[in-house]
């Protein structure tokens, strides 16, 4: 047998990457959709220690009060006089959401009470203060 008898019509086999790319894109979409995103109020605070407390994983409105008594919501500094409107707007997105106040240990209690009262005025009944577990 000579090598000249090989059929010249046959083309070399190519690997089809389309199904693999489809699977990779479907996995990417799956991971993006199922990923949980961490919500932040926008200001780093040192939370007070607490021995007792309840976990509130479903807090959808996070309000931070820094050591300089500035109020932060959704990574923006908020004037205390406009806080009720901000909470009402965020509550429209999630009517069953609760408010979690993340107050710094050096924040004055008057500002914590002002935020809690603004949340109650906006119609939120579930207001909590975030603490560090001891």
C-alpha atoms as one frame of an Amber mdcrd trajectory, in Angstrom:
protein
   0.000   0.000   0.000   1.301   3.308  -0.942   0.568   6.613   0.647  -0.813
   7.936  -2.580  -3.993   5.935  -2.034  -5.175   8.270   0.795  -8.346  10.083
  -0.044  -7.667  13.767  -0.741 -11.351  14.637  -0.017 -11.043  14.140   3.747
 -10.494  17.270   5.806  -8.865  17.204   9.210 -11.385  17.145  12.065 -11.843
  20.472  13.884 -12.922  20.779  17.512 -16.190  22.646  17.902 -15.936  24.949
  20.954 -19.460  26.345  20.724 -21.092  23.959  23.238 -18.310  24.586  25.747
 -18.702  28.357  25.427 -22.463  28.003  25.893 -21.936  26.095  29.132 -19.426
  28.655  30.399 -21.790  31.558  29.712 -24.714  29.768  31.357 -22.574  29.126
  34.452 -21.499  32.770  34.512 -25.113  33.950  34.386 -26.042  31.465  37.114
 -23.322  32.711  39.464 -24.130  36.363  38.843 -27.834  35.847  39.527 -27.356
  33.749  42.654 -24.590  35.871  44.189 -25.499  37.745  47.331 -24.404  41.314
  47.428 -23.297  42.866  50.697 -25.134  46.025  51.573 -23.179  48.818  53.134
 -24.301  52.059  54.674 -21.232  53.915  53.436 -19.325  54.659  56.634 -17.134
  52.384  58.716 -18.249  52.306  62.331 -16.995  50.638  65.488 -20.130  48.977
  66.829 -20.626  48.592  70.556 -20.229  45.181  72.168 -23.297  43.281  73.341
 -23.671  40.073  75.292 -27.270  39.464  74.241 -28.976  40.205  70.985 -31.005
  38.833  68.114 -29.793  38.320  64.591 -31.611  40.383  61.940 -30.396  39.069
  58.585 -33.219  40.693  56.586 -32.438  44.319  57.415 -32.775  46.063  54.071
 -32.220  49.677  55.131 -28.829  50.241  56.741 -28.182  53.606  58.383 -24.718
  54.376  59.758 -23.893  57.010  62.350 -20.183  57.733  62.521 -18.074  58.899
  65.410 -18.497  62.445  64.086 -22.322  62.039  64.272 -22.742  62.101  60.493
 -25.627  60.012  59.155 -24.953  57.839  56.110 -27.475  55.912  54.025 -26.637
  54.003  50.845 -23.070  55.397  50.732 -24.308  59.002  50.874 -24.260  61.444
  53.729 -27.803  62.462  54.667 -29.062  65.555  56.436 -31.055  64.535  59.532
 -33.950  66.744  58.401 -34.321  64.774  55.144 -33.882  61.340  56.667 -37.617
  60.544  56.762 -37.928  61.091  52.992 -34.880  58.915  52.305 -36.274  56.074
  54.421 -39.702  56.390  52.766 -38.076  56.195  49.318 -36.055  53.111  50.279
 -39.088  51.563  51.911 -41.025  51.925  48.645 -38.508  49.503  47.089 -38.946
  46.970  49.910 -42.155  47.492  51.936 -41.401  44.613  54.341 -37.833  45.726
  55.043 -36.517  46.686  58.430 -34.081  49.384  59.511 -30.742  48.580  61.106
 -28.885  51.451  62.748 -25.130  50.980  62.780 -23.979  53.493  65.365 -20.359
  54.055  66.294 -19.439  53.683  69.951 -18.522  57.402  70.039 -21.768  58.564
  68.384 -24.092  60.572  70.579 -27.284  58.822  71.647 -29.381  61.810  70.496
 -28.515  61.021  66.878 -29.359  57.335  67.322 -32.745  58.300  68.755 -33.283
  60.823  65.960 -32.675  58.107  63.340 -34.960  55.656  65.151 -37.720  58.275
  65.376 -37.315  59.130  61.681 -37.680  55.446  60.801 -40.833  55.145  62.888
 -42.187  58.327  61.315 -41.550  56.802  57.875 -43.701  53.823  58.882 -41.041
  51.253  59.729 -41.996  49.218  62.776 -38.912  46.985  62.921 -35.966  49.170
  63.954 -32.817  47.669  65.474 -29.374  48.835  66.553 -26.472  46.804  65.255
 -23.912  45.560  67.786 -20.739  43.511  67.801 -21.153  40.026  69.240 -19.052
  39.528  72.352
